[in-house]
Every structure is written in structure tokens, then in C-alpha cells.
Amino acid sequence: MPLQPLHQVCSCYVCFSLMLRVNGSKLENKMSAKVDQNQNQMSETNHIGRVLRCALASRIIILSLIVMWRSLVSPYDTSASLNPDCLSLNSNTAYFGSSKHVLMPWIASSIEKSIVWDSVYFIHIAECGYEYEQSYAFLPLLPILISMLTNTVLRPLVPLIGYRAVLGLSGYAINNVAFLLAAVYFYKSPSS
């Protein structure tokens, strides 16, 4: 094979090296874009984790303040005594038994005393259904979720603290999970 002149070899080398540089820079740009995308996703995940931690910390602080305040001062709100028994005999309380025969009555009492304001109506609807005219002001999604959580996941707690206290615990759990989901949703939503 004859030797090629030097200028042809050099021009081929220059072309080849230029192709490598162009393709290499394209490849490098693609790789750096992928790295940037991964870093952005990791940053987004870290920010969502921070939002969840802050939201959870706020819930724990609020619960601690409620417990501390209720132990220091008698509550002004008297709506906890408005939570009457069901009018119908086929309610869940009749099925599960009354709250008077529970293993931990002090916990049941403190949970039932914390059911105040609108939660009285939501718990009563979850337990008995819509029995009174004023309960029609409350939409059924939360009472349905409370009843479902109480009758499935938290059902083993009923003999310990009573059905009405487990309903209150279910409502508290659902509301706090909804708060955490809302915090993440509003963090991710674009600002106007």
C-alpha cells in the first residue's frame, strides 16, 4: 500500500479530531444535561422531604400544645357534651358495645373530650348517619372515610378505648394525612 502524502494524513487527522470534538461535546452536553436533570430531581426530592418534615413538625407541635393547654386549663368549649347517643338501634355503637366497658377509659375519655366544634357532627354522622337536620350541613366524604378507617385498620383499638374514641382518632389521622398531602401539593403547584 503506498504511503499517503503528509498533508492528506494531516487533513484526515484534523477532520477526525474535529468530528470527535463535535460529537464529544454533544455527548458531553447530553451527559451534563442528564446529570443536571438528576440533580434537579434529587433537589426536588430533598425539598419535598423538607416540606413534609416541616408539616409533620407543625402537627406534632400543635398536638403538644393542645395536650399541654388542656392539662393546664379547663376548656371553654362545651360542645363535647353535645355528642349524644344514636337514635337508631342499628348503629355501630350497639354492635361494638358502649364506651363504658373499655380497657383504657382514661384514654377514651381524653379523646372523646377533644371531639369539639364541627368534629362532634362529623363523628356523629360517621357513627349514626344523618339523624338531625343540622347535620345535613356537613358533606359525607370525611364521615365515610372516618367510618371506613375505624371499621378496618383501627378496629382492634375498639375494645381498648371504645368505638367513639376510635372514630375521633380516625378523624384526627385522616385530617393530618390530608394536611401533609396538601403541603406537598401546594409546594409543587406553580406560583402565580
Backbone as CSV, one residue per row, in Angstrom:
resi,resn,N_x,N_y,N_z,CA_x,CA_y,CA_z,C_x,C_y,C_z
1,MET,0.847,-1.164,0.000,0.000,0.000,0.000,0.896,1.232,0.000
2,PRO,0.650,2.141,-0.925,1.516,3.308,-0.996,1.236,4.260,0.159
3,LEU,2.203,4.954,0.558,2.070,5.940,1.620,1.351,7.165,1.099
4,GLN,0.477,7.681,1.906,-0.258,8.874,1.520,0.595,10.106,1.837
5,PRO,0.403,11.128,1.045,1.153,12.339,1.360,0.773,12.854,2.743
6,LEU,1.667,13.553,3.345,1.523,14.013,4.714,0.345,14.973,4.873
7,HIS,0.108,15.835,3.901,-0.981,16.799,4.050,-2.349,16.100,4.044
8,GLN,-2.451,14.965,3.317,-3.704,14.227,3.337,-3.912,13.560,4.694
9,VAL,-2.863,13.030,5.246,-2.946,12.397,6.570,-3.313,13.432,7.608
10,CYS,-2.672,14.598,7.517,-2.955,15.655,8.497,-4.389,16.146,8.370
11,SER,-4.866,16.318,7.119,-6.243,16.796,6.966,-7.243,15.765,7.469
12,CYS,-6.960,14.488,7.240,-7.835,13.437,7.774,-7.805,13.441,9.283
13,TYR,-6.626,13.641,9.847,-6.496,13.685,11.298,-7.266,14.869,11.860
14,VAL,-7.152,16.034,11.208,-7.851,17.236,11.652,-9.361,17.015,11.578
15,CYS,-9.817,16.440,10.458,-11.251,16.158,10.319,-11.721,15.188,11.390
16,PHE,-10.939,14.145,11.594,-11.295,13.136,12.592,-11.340,13.754,13.993
17,SER,-10.332,14.577,14.313,-10.312,15.181,15.646,-11.441,16.192,15.808
18,LEU,-11.783,16.922,14.731,-12.915,17.842,14.802,-14.221,17.080,15.019
19,MET,-14.371,15.958,14.312,-15.568,15.135,14.494,-15.657,14.641,15.934
20,LEU,-14.517,14.212,16.464,-14.521,13.752,17.851,-14.894,14.873,18.805
21,ARG,-14.357,16.073,18.549,-14.667,17.205,19.429,-16.148,17.559,19.359
22,VAL,-16.685,17.631,18.142,-18.097,17.982,17.991,-18.976,16.915,18.609
23,ASN,-18.727,15.653,18.245,-19.526,14.562,18.810,-19.283,14.420,20.300
24,GLY,-18.052,14.600,20.711,-17.725,14.513,22.135,-18.422,15.603,22.925
25,SER,-18.451,16.837,22.351,-19.125,17.916,23.072,-20.633,17.681,23.107
26,LYS,-21.175,17.108,22.016,-22.601,16.763,22.042,-22.872,15.707,23.103
27,LEU,-22.030,14.705,23.141,-22.179,13.644,24.137,-22.001,14.212,25.538
28,GLU,-21.014,15.099,25.674,-20.774,15.717,26.967,-21.960,16.583,27.382
29,ASN,-22.535,17.321,26.419,-23.717,18.134,26.717,-24.897,17.264,27.135
30,LYS,-25.075,16.139,26.432,-26.161,15.231,26.796,-25.947,14.677,28.202
31,MET,-24.698,14.292,28.482,-24.411,13.723,29.801,-24.574,14.781,30.889
32,SER,-24.100,16.004,30.626,-24.244,17.042,31.650,-25.711,17.415,31.841
33,ALA,-26.492,17.395,30.742,-27.933,17.660,30.873,-28.593,16.581,31.708
34,LYS,-28.196,15.322,31.518,-28.764,14.228,32.312,-28.360,14.360,33.783
35,VAL,-27.097,14.742,34.018,-26.629,14.936,35.389,-27.404,16.085,36.030
36,ASP,-27.588,17.200,35.284,-28.359,18.324,35.812,-29.796,17.915,36.123
37,GLN,-30.380,17.102,35.236,-31.750,16.635,35.447,-31.822,15.771,36.701
38,ASN,-30.855,14.880,36.890,-30.831,14.031,38.084,-30.642,14.878,39.337
39,GLN,-29.765,15.904,39.243,-29.554,16.773,40.398,-30.829,17.555,40.718
40,ASN,-31.536,18.024,39.680,-32.789,18.734,39.908,-33.824,17.832,40.555
41,GLN,-33.891,16.567,40.097,-34.836,15.629,40.701,-34.467,15.357,42.152
42,MET,-33.167,15.193,42.419,-32.734,14.968,43.796,-33.008,16.197,44.649
43,SER,-32.789,17.392,44.081,-33.066,18.623,44.803,-34.557,18.736,45.096
44,GLU,-35.392,18.400,44.103,-36.848,18.425,44.274,-37.263,17.445,45.369
45,THR,-36.669,16.252,45.362,-36.973,15.255,46.385,-36.551,15.757,47.761
46,ASN,-35.381,16.400,47.828,-34.926,16.946,49.113,-35.861,18.046,49.601
47,HIS,-36.346,18.886,48.685,-37.255,19.960,49.074,-38.594,19.394,49.534
48,ILE,-39.096,18.389,48.838,-40.360,17.773,49.260,-40.193,17.117,50.625
49,GLY,-39.060,16.469,50.843,-38.787,15.887,52.152,-38.754,16.945,53.240
50,ARG,-38.167,18.092,52.924,-38.117,19.194,53.889,-39.524,19.731,54.169
51,VAL,-40.339,19.864,53.118,-41.718,20.329,53.297,-42.490,19.344,54.178
52,LEU,-42.337,18.041,53.921,-43.023,17.033,54.735,-42.555,17.076,56.182
53,ARG,-41.249,17.228,56.400,-40.734,17.292,57.775,-41.278,18.515,58.512
54,CYS,-41.317,19.654,57.829,-41.856,20.873,58.463,-43.345,20.726,58.762
55,ALA,-44.093,20.167,57.827,-45.524,19.979,58.040,-45.772,19.011,59.192
56,LEU,-45.016,17.929,59.247,-45.164,16.956,60.334,-44.763,17.572,61.670
57,ALA,-43.688,18.350,61.668,-43.266,19.018,62.906,-44.339,19.974,63.397
58,SER,-44.993,20.685,62.470,-46.060,21.604,62.883,-47.226,20.844,63.512
59,ARG,-47.560,19.677,62.970,-48.635,18.867,63.538,-48.276,18.382,64.938
60,ILE,-47.023,17.969,65.127,-46.581,17.495,66.443,-46.595,18.636,67.454
61,ILE,-46.154,19.815,67.034,-46.172,20.982,67.922,-47.603,21.336,68.302
62,ILE,-48.502,21.346,67.328,-49.907,21.665,67.605,-50.507,20.657,68.590
63,LEU,-50.266,19.370,68.349,-50.787,18.343,69.254,-50.219,18.507,70.660
64,SER,-48.937,18.795,70.762,-48.311,19.003,72.073,-48.921,20.201,72.788
65,LEU,-49.145,21.287,72.047,-49.763,22.465,72.655,-51.196,22.181,73.101
66,ILE,-51.933,21.416,72.310,-53.305,21.067,72.696,-53.305,20.254,73.986
67,VAL,-52.446,19.235,74.049,-52.384,18.388,75.251,-51.952,19.213,76.461
68,MET,-50.931,20.050,76.275,-50.441,20.868,77.389,-51.520,21.857,77.842
69,TRP,-52.161,22.533,76.912,-53.175,23.524,77.264,-54.369,22.882,77.953
70,ARG,-54.804,21.723,77.458,-55.958,21.043,78.076,-55.628,20.517,79.469
71,SER,-54.352,20.205,79.716,-53.989,19.728,81.050,-53.865,20.890,82.038
72,LEU,-53.584,22.095,81.539,-53.436,23.247,82.431,-54.754,23.965,82.702
73,VAL,-55.590,24.080,81.671,-56.794,24.894,81.777,-58.001,24.061,81.350
74,SER,-59.095,24.231,82.082,-60.328,23.570,81.689,-60.829,24.221,80.407
75,PRO,-61.180,23.429,79.398,-61.575,24.024,78.116,-62.875,24.806,78.216
76,TYR,-62.920,25.916,77.494,-64.109,26.761,77.474,-65.219,26.116,76.654
77,ASP,-64.829,25.433,75.594,-65.805,24.849,74.677,-66.581,23.738,75.376
78,THR,-67.883,23.803,75.274,-68.734,22.800,75.905,-69.448,21.923,74.891
79,SER,-69.010,21.950,73.634,-69.705,21.171,72.609,-69.423,19.679,72.699
80,ALA,-68.426,19.283,73.496,-68.150,17.847,73.632,-69.324,17.124,74.273
81,SER,-70.067,17.821,75.114,-71.229,17.177,75.755,-72.417,17.074,74.804
82,LEU,-72.316,17.678,73.608,-73.404,17.611,72.634,-73.394,16.319,71.828
83,ASN,-72.458,15.457,72.062,-72.324,14.235,71.275,-73.252,13.167,71.850
84,PRO,-74.503,13.145,71.432,-75.478,12.211,72.017,-75.331,10.807,71.433
85,ASP,-75.994,9.878,72.084,-76.044,8.520,71.540,-76.916,8.524,70.287
86,CYS,-76.774,7.481,69.494,-77.545,7.371,68.250,-79.019,7.129,68.561
87,LEU,-79.865,7.644,67.713,-81.301,7.424,67.863,-81.700,6.017,67.432
88,SER,-81.016,5.508,66.410,-81.374,4.182,65.887,-80.627,3.095,66.651
89,LEU,-81.236,1.941,66.724,-80.616,0.824,67.440,-79.614,0.064,66.588
90,ASN,-79.603,0.274,65.279,-78.693,-0.482,64.418,-77.383,0.258,64.174
91,SER,-76.984,1.133,65.072,-75.738,1.885,64.900,-74.546,1.005,65.235
92,ASN,-73.378,1.475,64.898,-72.145,0.737,65.172,-71.844,0.669,66.655
93,THR,-72.305,1.661,67.430,-72.068,1.636,68.868,-72.788,0.441,69.496
94,ALA,-73.994,0.152,69.021,-74.724,-1.012,69.534,-73.993,-2.300,69.159
95,TYR,-73.390,-2.312,67.977,-72.675,-3.506,67.528,-71.378,-3.699,68.309
96,PHE,-70.610,-2.614,68.484,-69.305,-2.718,69.142,-69.386,-2.610,70.654
97,GLY,-70.499,-2.211,71.174,-70.630,-2.047,72.618,-70.377,-0.602,73.005
98,SER,-70.770,-0.255,74.192,-70.630,1.130,74.634,-69.194,1.402,75.067
99,SER,-68.894,2.675,75.271,-67.550,3.082,75.681,-67.331,2.883,77.170
100,LYS,-68.350,2.441,77.888,-68.207,2.275,79.328,-67.423,1.015,79.698
101,HIS,-67.341,0.056,78.787,-66.646,-1.198,79.075,-65.383,-1.303,78.224
102,VAL,-64.455,-0.411,78.457,-63.199,-0.410,77.718,-62.047,-0.658,78.683
103,LEU,-60.929,-1.079,78.153,-59.781,-1.401,78.996,-58.996,-0.168,79.439
104,MET,-59.035,0.893,78.638,-58.303,2.116,78.958,-59.255,3.310,78.944
105,PRO,-60.081,3.448,79.983,-61.104,4.506,79.961,-60.515,5.916,80.027
106,TRP,-59.348,6.108,80.638,-58.762,7.445,80.736,-58.342,7.961,79.353
107,ILE,-57.860,7.080,78.484,-57.506,7.484,77.122,-58.781,7.762,76.330
108,ALA,-59.767,6.886,76.486,-61.050,7.080,75.788,-61.675,8.408,76.187
109,SER,-61.642,8.715,77.475,-62.234,9.958,77.962,-61.515,11.178,77.402
110,SER,-60.194,11.146,77.379,-59.458,12.311,76.873,-59.667,12.496,75.370
111,ILE,-59.773,11.413,74.627,-60.026,11.538,73.186,-61.437,12.051,72.942
112,GLU,-62.420,11.502,73.673,-63.805,11.930,73.480,-64.020,13.380,73.915
113,LYS,-63.290,13.849,74.925,-63.395,15.249,75.328,-62.764,16.186,74.307
114,SER,-61.866,15.667,73.479,-61.237,16.515,72.459,-62.079,16.594,71.179
115,ILE,-63.181,15.859,71.128,-64.089,15.934,69.978,-65.011,17.132,70.225
116,VAL,-64.669,18.258,69.619,-65.404,19.504,69.852,-65.711,20.191,68.524
117,TRP,-66.541,21.211,68.604,-66.933,22.029,67.462,-67.523,21.168,66.347
118,ASP,-67.042,21.316,65.132,-67.618,20.582,63.999,-67.314,19.088,64.047
119,SER,-66.242,18.716,64.749,-65.921,17.283,64.811,-67.017,16.504,65.530
120,VAL,-67.805,17.151,66.396,-68.943,16.484,67.029,-69.893,15.964,65.953
121,TYR,-70.165,16.807,64.971,-71.090,16.420,63.902,-70.484,15.362,62.984
122,PHE,-69.207,15.532,62.617,-68.575,14.548,61.738,-68.527,13.159,62.392
123,ILE,-68.197,13.114,63.675,-68.142,11.834,64.385,-69.537,11.250,64.520
124,HIS,-70.512,12.084,64.828,-71.884,11.589,64.969,-72.411,11.055,63.629
125,ILE,-72.090,11.739,62.530,-72.516,11.251,61.206,-71.825,9.939,60.885
126,ALA,-70.529,9.822,61.211,-69.798,8.576,60.950,-70.357,7.430,61.782
127,GLU,-70.813,7.743,62.978,-71.318,6.702,63.873,-72.772,6.348,63.592
128,CYS,-73.631,7.346,63.391,-75.070,7.118,63.326,-75.705,7.446,61.987
129,GLY,-75.001,8.166,61.147,-75.603,8.642,59.909,-76.226,10.007,60.130
130,TYR,-76.945,10.481,59.134,-77.598,11.795,59.206,-78.920,11.662,59.956
131,GLU,-78.911,11.961,61.258,-80.112,11.831,62.087,-80.790,13.170,62.363
132,TYR,-80.015,14.233,62.430,-80.562,15.543,62.785,-80.463,16.487,61.602
133,GLU,-81.353,17.466,61.574,-81.398,18.409,60.462,-80.096,19.203,60.322
134,GLN,-79.498,19.613,61.436,-78.288,20.421,61.361,-77.085,19.627,60.832
135,SER,-77.165,18.312,60.848,-76.031,17.518,60.341,-75.970,17.505,58.815
136,TYR,-77.045,17.943,58.147,-77.026,17.993,56.685,-76.085,19.072,56.151
137,ALA,-75.600,19.933,56.998,-74.653,20.966,56.578,-73.264,20.389,56.330
138,PHE,-73.029,19.150,56.747,-71.700,18.541,56.636,-71.702,17.486,55.539
139,LEU,-70.765,17.635,54.605,-70.679,16.702,53.475,-70.212,15.322,53.935
140,PRO,-70.545,14.271,53.212,-70.333,12.908,53.705,-68.930,12.315,53.512
141,LEU,-68.014,12.954,52.768,-66.732,12.294,52.485,-65.930,12.015,53.749
142,LEU,-65.751,13.009,54.600,-64.971,12.799,55.824,-65.625,11.763,56.750
143,PRO,-66.939,11.824,57.016,-67.534,10.768,57.845,-67.395,9.367,57.238
144,ILE,-67.482,9.273,55.915,-67.310,7.960,55.268,-65.889,7.452,55.478
145,LEU,-64.898,8.326,55.278,-63.501,7.922,55.486,-63.231,7.559,56.945
146,ILE,-63.791,8.336,57.851,-63.628,8.041,59.288,-64.212,6.673,59.611
147,SER,-65.402,6.410,59.123,-66.060,5.129,59.384,-65.273,3.971,58.772
148,MET,-64.786,4.160,57.544,-64.013,3.090,56.888,-62.724,2.793,57.642
149,LEU,-61.992,3.836,58.051,-60.734,3.624,58.776,-60.987,2.973,60.135
150,THR,-62.059,3.406,60.790,-62.395,2.840,62.099,-62.784,1.372,61.996
151,ASN,-63.557,1.026,60.986,-64.067,-0.340,60.861,-63.080,-1.301,60.206
152,THR,-61.956,-0.799,59.727,-60.960,-1.684,59.097,-59.651,-1.658,59.869
153,VAL,-58.859,-0.657,59.657,-57.489,-0.609,60.195,-57.462,-0.448,61.710
154,LEU,-58.282,0.448,62.235,-58.241,0.746,63.676,-59.234,-0.064,64.494
155,ARG,-59.868,-1.041,63.891,-60.860,-1.866,64.601,-60.301,-2.566,65.846
156,PRO,-59.030,-3.029,65.850,-58.512,-3.661,67.075,-58.435,-2.721,68.280
157,LEU,-58.505,-1.408,68.067,-58.460,-0.467,69.185,-59.805,-0.299,69.888
158,VAL,-60.877,-0.747,69.262,-62.219,-0.542,69.825,-62.360,-1.146,71.224
159,PRO,-61.918,-2.388,71.492,-62.047,-2.909,72.867,-61.169,-2.151,73.877
160,LEU,-60.118,-1.494,73.389,-59.227,-0.780,74.304,-59.763,0.583,74.708
161,ILE,-60.252,1.356,73.735,-60.650,2.734,74.044,-62.091,3.061,73.658
162,GLY,-62.814,2.149,73.044,-64.205,2.392,72.698,-64.379,2.887,71.275
163,TYR,-65.576,2.691,70.758,-65.848,2.984,69.359,-65.803,4.481,69.059
164,ARG,-66.415,5.283,69.907,-66.445,6.726,69.657,-65.044,7.336,69.726
165,ALA,-64.205,6.865,70.631,-62.830,7.370,70.722,-62.023,6.960,69.491
166,VAL,-62.259,5.760,68.976,-61.559,5.327,67.764,-62.037,6.152,66.566
167,LEU,-63.314,6.515,66.535,-63.803,7.413,65.489,-63.066,8.751,65.550
168,GLY,-62.896,9.291,66.740,-62.161,10.549,66.899,-60.714,10.425,66.473
169,LEU,-60.084,9.308,66.833,-58.695,9.056,66.424,-58.586,8.938,64.911
170,SER,-59.548,8.286,64.294,-59.558,8.154,62.831,-59.679,9.516,62.159
171,GLY,-60.577,10.341,62.678,-60.732,11.687,62.123,-59.457,12.497,62.244
172,TYR,-58.790,12.376,63.378,-57.532,13.100,63.578,-56.475,12.608,62.585
173,ALA,-56.372,11.301,62.408,-55.379,10.741,61.483,-55.658,11.169,60.040
174,ILE,-56.915,11.114,59.629,-57.277,11.490,58.246,-56.983,12.968,58.002
175,ASN,-57.325,13.810,58.951,-57.078,15.239,58.783,-55.592,15.559,58.690
176,ASN,-54.779,14.883,59.466,-53.339,15.166,59.430,-52.674,14.616,58.175
177,VAL,-53.114,13.473,57.692,-52.597,12.963,56.418,-53.000,13.905,55.282
178,ALA,-54.222,14.397,55.324,-54.674,15.359,54.307,-53.856,16.648,54.380
179,PHE,-53.485,17.067,55.578,-52.657,18.257,55.735,-51.283,18.052,55.100
180,LEU,-50.675,16.893,55.326,-49.359,16.610,54.739,-49.432,16.559,53.218
181,LEU,-50.461,15.928,52.684,-50.629,15.865,51.227,-50.873,17.254,50.640
182,ALA,-51.631,18.073,51.343,-51.883,19.433,50.867,-50.606,20.266,50.882
183,ALA,-49.763,20.073,51.886,-48.500,20.812,51.941,-47.625,20.479,50.735
184,VAL,-47.531,19.200,50.387,-46.740,18.800,49.213,-47.385,19.318,47.934
185,TYR,-48.700,19.229,47.841,-49.399,19.692,46.645,-49.162,21.188,46.424
186,PHE,-49.304,21.981,47.473,-49.139,23.423,47.319,-47.676,23.793,47.081
187,TYR,-46.745,22.987,47.570,-45.344,23.231,47.255,-45.068,22.987,45.784
188,LYS,-45.647,21.921,45.240,-45.420,21.576,43.834,-46.206,22.448,42.861
189,SER,-47.298,23.042,43.295,-48.116,23.830,42.374,-47.360,25.087,41.963
190,PRO,-47.486,25.471,40.702,-46.751,26.646,40.228,-47.303,27.913,40.863
191,SER,-46.390,28.807,41.209,-46.831,30.063,41.813,-47.279,31.031,40.713
192,SER,-48.248,31.818,41.039,-48.805,32.738,40.041,-47.961,33.969,39.899
